[in-house]
Amino acid sequence: MAIYALGELEPTIHPDAYVHPDATVIGDVRIGAHASVWPQTVLRGDNGYIELGERSNIQDGCVVHCTRKDPTILGADSAIGHSVHVEGARIGTGCLIASGSVVLNGTVLEDGAMVGAGAVLSYNSHVPSGHIALGVPAKTRPNTSFGPEKIAGVVDSYVERAKRFRAELRRLD
Ligand SMILES: CC(C)(COP(=O)(O)OP(=O)(O)OC[C@H]1O[C@@H](n2cnc3c(N)ncnc32)[C@H](O)[C@@H]1OP(=O)(O)O)[C@@H](O)C(=O)NCCC(=O)NCCS
């Protein structure tokens, strides 16, 4: 597993979290219970810190970074889809950032906010609770597309998937 200290900065990973062996976790990264991190994702806490709340997931191929001024904080019960780049953002509880999005420094997603697939949120964007940000550059509107029950479904499925991977994943090469 590629989990690195950087000087005195060391990841803190809850024993009930799942970090896939092909994910890379560096420095001050804090991962909560039943959270999961999937293959080819890089979490680099070299300036500032990255926090992943309980039951949240960061799916395959994501890049998550932070700065001293802007840590990246993902609340509980939230999901970051495949191939997402997040840099110094605060993401609340019950949020979803869908595939291929870019979320830049100082951005805030309130609890239950969503980012649609392929969106770009520039510096200091703000997505209110119950809203979705869509497009490039992203525009925000009430989320009538993908409600909180669907976000919870994604979160639950990844909590269960992590249990399966912990029990059944075997490397064959
Ligand atoms: C936002 C999303 C849910 C689609 O919503 P939707 O309401 O079904 O979208 P519709 O196809 O009805 O389109 C509604 C409008 O939004 C636009 N739209 C839909 N998805 C969009 C996107 N990702 N980016 C920009 N615009 C989008 C459509 O072009 C349409 O615009 P119009 O009204 O001007 O014609 C989908 O794009 C998305 O991001 N899904 C995420 C899925 C996901 O992450 N699942 C979990 C994986 S683990």
The ligand as an SDF file (V2000), in Angstrom:
LIG
                    3D

 48 50  0  0  0  0  0  0  0  0999 V2000
  -26.7860   16.1350  -13.4660 C   0  0  0  0  0  0  0  0  0  0  0  0
  -27.1300   14.7300  -13.8960 C   0  0  0  0  0  0  0  0  0  0  0  0
  -27.6870   13.9440  -12.7140 C   0  0  0  0  0  0  0  0  0  0  0  0
  -28.1600   14.7500  -15.0280 C   0  0  0  0  0  0  0  0  0  0  0  0
  -29.3550   15.3710  -14.5730 O   0  0  0  0  0  0  0  0  0  0  0  0
  -30.7290   15.2680  -15.3860 P   0  0  0  0  0  0  0  0  0  0  0  0
  -31.7130   16.1700  -14.7360 O   0  0  0  0  0  0  0  0  0  0  0  0
  -31.0600   13.8370  -15.6050 O   0  0  0  0  0  0  0  0  0  0  0  0
  -30.3180   15.8710  -16.7340 O   0  0  0  0  0  0  0  0  0  0  0  0
  -31.2090   15.9830  -17.9890 P   0  0  0  0  0  0  0  0  0  0  0  0
  -30.6470   15.0230  -18.9600 O   0  0  0  0  0  0  0  0  0  0  0  0
  -32.6700   15.8610  -17.6690 O   0  0  0  0  0  0  0  0  0  0  0  0
  -30.8860   17.4710  -18.4410 O   0  0  0  0  0  0  0  0  0  0  0  0
  -31.4080   18.6000  -17.7730 C   0  0  0  0  0  0  0  0  0  0  0  0
  -30.6220   19.8000  -18.2380 C   0  0  0  0  0  0  0  0  0  0  0  0
  -29.3400   19.7720  -17.5760 O   0  0  0  0  0  0  0  0  0  0  0  0
  -28.2940   19.6800  -18.5330 C   0  0  0  0  0  0  0  0  0  0  0  0
  -27.2900   18.7740  -17.9840 N   0  0  0  0  0  0  0  0  0  0  0  0
  -27.4930   17.5150  -17.5460 C   0  0  0  0  0  0  0  0  0  0  0  0
  -26.3480   17.0050  -17.0500 N   0  0  0  0  0  0  0  0  0  0  0  0
  -25.4180   17.9700  -17.1900 C   0  0  0  0  0  0  0  0  0  0  0  0
  -24.0610   18.0520  -16.8560 C   0  0  0  0  0  0  0  0  0  0  0  0
  -23.4110   17.0110  -16.2450 N   0  0  0  0  0  0  0  0  0  0  0  0
  -23.4030   19.1950  -17.1140 N   0  0  0  0  0  0  0  0  0  0  0  0
  -24.0510   20.2400  -17.6930 C   0  0  0  0  0  0  0  0  0  0  0  0
  -25.3440   20.2310  -18.0210 N   0  0  0  0  0  0  0  0  0  0  0  0
  -26.0220   19.1100  -17.7760 C   0  0  0  0  0  0  0  0  0  0  0  0
  -28.9460   19.1500  -19.7980 C   0  0  0  0  0  0  0  0  0  0  0  0
  -28.2140   19.5360  -20.9230 O   0  0  0  0  0  0  0  0  0  0  0  0
  -30.3060   19.7980  -19.7190 C   0  0  0  0  0  0  0  0  0  0  0  0
  -30.1950   21.1340  -20.1210 O   0  0  0  0  0  0  0  0  0  0  0  0
  -31.4390   21.8860  -20.8340 P   0  0  0  0  0  0  0  0  0  0  0  0
  -32.5730   21.8720  -19.8360 O   0  0  0  0  0  0  0  0  0  0  0  0
  -30.9180   23.2690  -21.1280 O   0  0  0  0  0  0  0  0  0  0  0  0
  -31.7480   21.0660  -22.0480 O   0  0  0  0  0  0  0  0  0  0  0  0
  -25.9120   13.9940  -14.5040 C   0  0  0  0  0  0  0  0  0  0  0  0
  -25.3240   14.7870  -15.5120 O   0  0  0  0  0  0  0  0  0  0  0  0
  -24.8720   13.7100  -13.4380 C   0  0  0  0  0  0  0  0  0  0  0  0
  -24.0050   14.4890  -13.1620 O   0  0  0  0  0  0  0  0  0  0  0  0
  -24.9900   12.5260  -12.8570 N   0  0  0  0  0  0  0  0  0  0  0  0
  -24.0730   12.1010  -11.8060 C   0  0  0  0  0  0  0  0  0  0  0  0
  -24.2000   10.6290  -11.6520 C   0  0  0  0  0  0  0  0  0  0  0  0
  -23.3090   10.1130  -10.5940 C   0  0  0  0  0  0  0  0  0  0  0  0
  -22.3420   10.7350  -10.1820 O   0  0  0  0  0  0  0  0  0  0  0  0
  -23.6340    8.9110  -10.1460 N   0  0  0  0  0  0  0  0  0  0  0  0
  -22.8770    8.2930   -9.1210 C   0  0  0  0  0  0  0  0  0  0  0  0
  -21.7000    7.6190   -9.6840 C   0  0  0  0  0  0  0  0  0  0  0  0
  -20.9030    6.6540   -8.4910 S   0  0  0  0  0  0  0  0  0  0  0  0
  1  2  1  0
  2  3  1  0
  2  4  1  0
  2 36  1  0
  4  5  1  0
  5  6  1  0
  6  7  2  0
  6  8  1  0
  6  9  1  0
  9 10  1  0
 10 11  2  0
 10 12  1  0
 10 13  1  0
 13 14  1  0
 14 15  1  0
 15 16  1  0
 15 30  1  0
 16 17  1  0
 17 18  1  0
 17 28  1  0
 18 19  1  0
 18 27  1  0
 19 20  2  0
 20 21  1  0
 21 22  1  0
 21 27  2  0
 22 23  1  0
 22 24  2  0
 24 25  1  0
 25 26  2  0
 26 27  1  0
 28 29  1  0
 28 30  1  0
 30 31  1  0
 31 32  1  0
 32 33  2  0
 32 34  1  0
 32 35  1  0
 36 37  1  0
 36 38  1  0
 38 39  2  0
 38 40  1  0
 40 41  1  0
 41 42  1  0
 42 43  1  0
 43 44  2  0
 43 45  1  0
 45 46  1  0
 46 47  1  0
 47 48  1  0
M  END
$$$$
